[in-house]
Amino acid sequence: MEWKRHTKTASREASRSVETEADRRRQARRPLEGEVRLWIDDPAPVEFTGRLVDYSANGFRARHRRAALHSGQEVRFSHSEAEGRARVVWNRILQPHVESGFLILPRR
């Protein structure tokens, strides 16, 4: 009897088990450049700016230098397409900046 050894490559396994970001998005994002102003009220009021990367009706991605920003944190924002409140969904540290994904929250 001959034994066959079945091996999987990491890239093939990853492609099967992990959806791409585009697959998980409900709405298409479009590239958008420009400044975004962000305000954090908790624990202490802070205002900072960043650069937009892309935008959709439900969220946006921005680059900034605020490494203390964390997932789940709520911010106020203002950019050329919208203003309101958003929740930080994810952060990626890319020296010398941080890239964050934001989910726009409904108005109260």
KAMO-V92809 format. One record per pair of residues at least 12 apart in sequence whose C-alpha atoms are under 10 Angstrom apart, sorted by the first residue. I is the first residue (numbers start at 0). J is the second residue. D is the distance in Angstrom with one decimal. If there is no record, write none. Layout:
BEGIN
i->(I I)
j->(J J)
d->(D D)
END
This chain:
BEGIN
i->(24 24 25 25 25 26 26 26 26 26 27 27 27 27 27 28 28 28 28 28 28 28 28 28 29 29 29 29 29 29 30 30 30 30 30 30 30 31 31 31 31 31 31 31 31 31 31 31 32 32 32 32 32 32 32 32 33 33 33 33 33 33 33 33 33 34 34 34 34 34 34 34 34 34 34 34 35 35 35 35 35 35 35 35 35 35 35 35 35 35 35 35 35 36 36 36 36 36 36 36 36 36 36 36 37 37 37 37 37 37 37 37 37 37 37 38 38 38 38 38 38 39 39 39 39 39 39 40 40 40 40 41 41 41 45 46 46 46 46 47 47 47 47 48 48 48 48 48 48 48 48 49 49 49 49 49 49 49 49 49 49 50 50 50 50 50 51 51 51 51 51 52 52 52 53 54 54 54 54 55 55 55 56 56 56 56 57 57 57 57 57 57 58 58 58 58 58 58 58 58 58 58 59 59 59 59 59 59 59 60 60 60 60 60 60 60 60 60 61 61 61 61 61 61 62 62 62 62 62 62 62 62 62 62 63 63 63 63 63 63 63 64 64 64 64 64 64 64 65 65 65 65 65 66 66 66 66 66 66 66 66 67 67 68 68 68 68 68 69 69 69 69 69 69 70 70 70 70 70 70 70 70 71 71 71 71 71 71 71 72 72 72 72 72 72 73 73 73 73 73 73 73 73 74 74 74 74 74 75 75 76 76 81 82 83 83 83 83 83 84 84 84 84 84 84 84 85 85 85 85 85 85 85 86 86 86 86 86 87 87 87 87 87 88 88 88 89 89)
j->(55 57 55 56 57 54 55 56 57 58 53 54 55 56 57 52 53 54 55 56 57 58 59 60 52 53 54 55 56 59 51 52 53 54 55 59 60 50 51 52 53 54 55 59 60 61 79 80 50 51 52 53 54 61 78 79 49 50 51 52 53 61 78 79 80 48 49 50 51 52 61 62 63 77 78 79 47 48 49 50 51 52 60 61 62 63 76 77 78 79 80 81 82 48 49 50 51 63 74 75 76 77 78 82 49 63 74 75 76 77 78 82 83 84 85 73 74 75 76 77 84 68 72 73 74 75 76 72 73 74 75 72 73 74 74 65 74 75 76 63 64 65 76 61 62 63 64 65 76 77 78 61 62 63 64 65 78 96 97 98 99 62 63 64 78 98 63 78 79 98 99 98 99 100 100 80 81 100 101 80 102 103 80 81 102 103 85 101 102 103 104 105 81 85 86 87 88 100 101 102 103 104 85 87 99 100 101 102 103 87 88 89 90 98 99 100 101 102 90 97 98 99 100 101 90 91 92 93 95 96 97 98 99 100 92 93 95 96 97 98 99 92 93 94 95 96 97 98 92 96 97 98 99 90 91 92 95 96 97 98 99 90 97 87 89 90 97 99 86 87 88 89 90 99 86 87 88 89 90 99 100 101 85 86 87 88 89 101 102 85 86 87 88 89 101 85 86 87 88 101 102 103 104 86 87 101 103 104 103 104 101 103 103 103 103 104 105 106 107 101 102 103 104 105 106 107 100 101 102 103 104 105 106 100 101 102 103 104 99 100 101 102 103 100 101 102 101 102)
d->(9.8 9.7 9.6 9.9 8.6 9.8 6.6 7.4 7.5 9.2 9.8 8.5 6.4 8.8 9.6 9.7 6.1 5.2 4.7 8.2 9.2 8.4 7.9 9.3 8.7 5.4 5.5 6.5 10.0 9.3 8.3 6.0 4.2 6.5 9.1 9.6 9.5 9.1 6.0 5.6 4.7 6.2 9.5 9.1 9.2 9.6 9.2 9.1 6.7 5.1 5.8 7.2 9.2 9.3 9.8 9.2 8.4 5.6 5.5 8.1 9.7 9.5 7.5 7.3 9.9 6.8 5.8 4.7 6.1 9.6 8.9 9.6 9.9 8.6 6.3 7.8 8.6 5.7 5.2 5.8 6.2 9.9 9.9 7.6 9.1 9.1 6.8 5.7 4.6 7.8 9.8 9.7 9.3 4.5 6.5 8.7 9.8 9.9 9.9 8.2 5.5 5.2 6.5 9.2 7.7 9.7 6.4 5.6 4.5 6.7 9.0 9.7 9.8 9.3 9.5 9.0 5.5 5.0 6.4 9.1 9.3 8.9 8.4 7.1 5.0 6.6 9.1 9.9 8.4 7.3 8.4 8.7 8.6 9.0 9.8 10.0 9.7 9.3 9.6 8.1 8.4 7.6 9.8 9.5 8.9 6.6 8.3 8.9 9.4 9.6 10.0 6.2 5.4 4.3 7.4 8.9 9.8 9.5 9.4 9.3 10.0 5.2 6.5 10.0 9.4 9.4 9.0 8.2 9.5 9.6 9.9 8.9 9.7 9.7 9.5 8.3 9.7 9.8 9.5 9.4 9.5 9.3 9.2 9.0 9.3 7.9 9.4 8.5 5.9 5.3 8.0 9.4 9.9 7.8 9.1 9.7 9.6 7.3 5.3 4.4 5.0 8.6 9.2 9.9 8.5 6.0 5.3 6.9 7.8 9.6 9.8 9.6 9.7 7.0 5.6 4.5 6.1 9.0 9.8 8.3 5.7 5.6 6.7 8.1 9.6 9.4 9.6 9.1 10.0 6.4 5.5 4.4 6.5 9.2 9.9 10.0 9.0 5.6 5.3 6.4 8.0 9.3 9.7 9.1 7.3 4.9 5.6 8.5 9.9 7.8 6.8 9.4 9.8 8.7 9.3 7.5 9.8 7.8 6.2 9.3 9.9 10.0 9.6 7.8 9.5 7.9 9.0 8.6 9.5 6.7 8.3 7.5 7.0 9.0 7.6 4.9 5.2 5.4 6.9 8.8 9.1 9.2 9.5 5.8 5.3 6.1 8.2 9.5 9.8 8.4 5.6 5.5 8.2 9.9 9.7 5.7 4.4 6.4 9.6 9.1 9.4 9.6 9.0 6.3 7.7 9.1 9.6 9.8 9.5 9.8 9.9 9.2 9.4 9.0 7.4 7.5 8.3 7.2 9.9 9.4 8.6 6.1 5.5 7.6 7.5 9.5 9.6 5.9 5.3 4.2 5.1 8.6 10.0 8.5 5.4 5.2 6.5 6.9 6.8 6.0 4.6 6.5 9.0 5.4 5.5 6.5 7.4 9.6)
END
